[in-house]
């Protein structure tokens, strides 16, 4: 038995395997364009704004002035509240399932971790929304924070500050 054959059969030798190039998941994802992200945000904003339309109609276009405006506003306010609850439920399902809001689903983009893996609902809710919302609630400084947050989309990775905080990116779905 020669030396190479003996080395191949050595029980105490470390395992040997062919190692090829490793393609990271990060290389497989393409960040969504700034315009598509803006479009998705506009769609989401329009949906939320539509929830206020019944209240606006009740206040400004009261068809029967004989009714008490407070009763009319409370009825339409209840309609808006039911719509908001339905929107929240649909958004939670979509975000948990695919990392998408309604606007992101319509524009074909989604939120994933920076390494390309699925982002959890908790990460998206807490880090992208709640933690990011706290500084924006500070009077005056909040406006600066929101401006900086959104201007960072012009970086090479197209990550806003809330993306960096949550270690997420928005990619084509």
PyMOL commands that set and color helices and strands:
alter all, ss='L'
color gray80, all
select helices_A, chain A and resi 3-8+25-28+34-50+53-60+69-98+102-107+121-136+141-154+161-166
alter helices_A, ss='H'
color red, helices_A
select strands_A, chain A and resi 109-113+168-172
alter strands_A, ss='S'
color yellow, strands_A
deselect
rebuild
show_as cartoon
